[in-house]
Amino acid sequence: MKTSSTKPADIKREWYIVDAEGKTLGRLASGIAKILKGKHKVYYSPHLDCGDFVVVLNAAKIHVTGKKLDEKKYYHHSGYPGGMKTTVLRTQLEKHPDRVIKAAVWGMLPKGRLGREIFKKLKVYRGIEHRHVAQKPKTLEV
């Protein structure tokens, strides 16, 4: 019996739409990371990008538990001394809700060249409008 190895030519990509309205941030991010990485496929291979494209809608309407809205912080550094900027989750959701979901999903993907390649397949939108109708995405319940 031979062991088969997945080749890049064997990989079939799908497009999925996820509605984030009312979903808990961490559970949503882990489900999205699983689809992006391709772990739901039979021919999953950890050294290849086997995953699918994911379009997330209604990013501004996610749900978090506990006091995370006021206590969870996002950090950004300008590169200059004293250039650390801190933003609370509540403010980040008002200004840039797509960054909240992207940060959560990025934390669950492998770091390095492969992780960056996988991460490019995530598309996040604040509302219901998106520009991926031509790809005929399927609805996915996470």
Secondary structure, DSSP 8 states (H G I E B T S, - for coil): -------GGG----EEEEE-TT-BHHHHHHHHHHHHHTTTSTT--TTS----EEEEE-GGG-B--TTHHHH-EEEEE-SSTT-EEEEEHHHHHHH-HHHHHHHHHHTTS--SHHHHHHHTTEEE-SSS--S-GGG--EE---
